[in-house]
């Protein structure tokens, strides 16, 4: 959600989170 955009700093973790969602 919105917090995901701010969590972009960590690309590796962001990619994993994006896949999860």
DSSP file (Angstrom, degrees, kcal/mol; ACC not computed):
  #  RESIDUE AA STRUCTURE BP1 BP2  ACC     N-H-->O    O-->H-N    N-H-->O    O-->H-N    TCO  KAPPA ALPHA  PHI   PSI    X-CA   Y-CA   Z-CA
    1    1 A X    >>        0   0    0      0, 0.0     3,-1.1     0, 0.0     4,-1.0   0.000 360.0 360.0 360.0-151.7    0.0    0.0    0.0
    2    2 A X  H >>  +     0   0    0      1,-0.3     4,-1.1     2,-0.2     3,-1.0   0.908 360.0  56.9 -53.8 -44.4    1.1    3.6    0.6
    3    3 A X  H 3> S+     0   0    0      1,-0.3     4,-1.3     2,-0.2    -1,-0.3   0.808  96.0  66.2 -60.2 -27.4    3.8    2.5    2.9
    4    4 A X  H <4 S+     0   0    0     -3,-1.1     3,-0.3     1,-0.2    -1,-0.3   0.902  96.4  54.5 -61.4 -39.3    5.2    0.3    0.2
    5    5 A X  H X< S+     0   0    0     -3,-1.0     3,-1.1    -4,-1.0    -1,-0.2   0.901 110.3  45.7 -61.2 -39.9    6.1    3.4   -1.9
    6    6 A X  H >< S+     0   0    0     -4,-1.1     3,-0.6     1,-0.2    -1,-0.3   0.704 105.1  62.9 -76.0 -17.4    8.1    4.8    1.1
    7    7 A X  G >< S+     0   0    0     -4,-1.3     3,-1.4    -3,-0.3    -1,-0.2   0.375  71.9 102.6 -86.4   5.3    9.7    1.3    1.5
    8    8 A X  G <   +     0   0    0     -3,-1.1    -1,-0.2     1,-0.3     6,-0.2   0.808  54.0  86.8 -59.4 -30.5   11.3    1.6   -1.9
    9    9 A X  G <  S+     0   0    0     -3,-0.6     2,-1.0     1,-0.2    -1,-0.3   0.824  87.5  56.1 -39.1 -39.6   14.7    2.5   -0.4
   10   10 A X    <>  +     0   0    0     -3,-1.4     4,-2.6     1,-0.2    -1,-0.2  -0.792  68.9 179.5 -99.6  97.1   15.4   -1.3   -0.2
   11   11 A X  H  > S+     0   0    0     -2,-1.0     4,-3.0     2,-0.2     5,-0.2   0.935  79.1  52.6 -62.9 -46.5   14.9   -2.5   -3.7
   12   12 A X  H  > S+     0   0    0      1,-0.2     4,-1.7     2,-0.2    -1,-0.2   0.947 115.8  39.3 -56.2 -50.5   15.7   -6.2   -2.8
   13   13 A X  H  > S+     0   0    0      1,-0.2     4,-2.7     2,-0.2    -1,-0.2   0.884 114.0  56.1 -67.7 -35.8   13.1   -6.3    0.0
   14   14 A X  H  X S+     0   0    0     -4,-2.6     4,-3.3     1,-0.2     5,-0.2   0.924 105.2  51.2 -62.3 -43.6   10.7   -4.2   -2.1
   15   15 A X  H  X S+     0   0    0     -4,-3.0     4,-2.4     1,-0.2    -1,-0.2   0.926 111.1  48.0 -59.9 -43.7   10.8   -6.7   -4.9
   16   16 A X  H  X S+     0   0    0     -4,-1.7     4,-2.3    -5,-0.2    -1,-0.2   0.923 113.4  47.7 -62.8 -43.2   10.0   -9.5   -2.6
   17   17 A X  H  X S+     0   0    0     -4,-2.7     4,-2.5     1,-0.2    -2,-0.2   0.914 109.9  52.8 -65.0 -41.2    7.2   -7.5   -1.0
   18   18 A X  H  < S+     0   0    0     -4,-3.3    -1,-0.2     1,-0.2    -2,-0.2   0.917 110.2  48.1 -60.4 -42.2    5.8   -6.6   -4.5
   19   19 A X  H  < S+     0   0    0     -4,-2.4    -1,-0.2    -5,-0.2    -2,-0.2   0.903 109.0  54.1 -64.1 -39.8    5.8  -10.3   -5.4
   20   20 A X  H  <        0   0    0     -4,-2.3    -2,-0.2     1,-0.3    -1,-0.2   0.928 360.0 360.0 -60.0 -44.2    4.1  -11.2   -2.2
   21   21 A X     <        0   0    0     -4,-2.5    -1,-0.3    -5,-0.1    -2,-0.2   0.507 360.0 360.0 -78.7 360.0    1.3   -8.7   -2.8
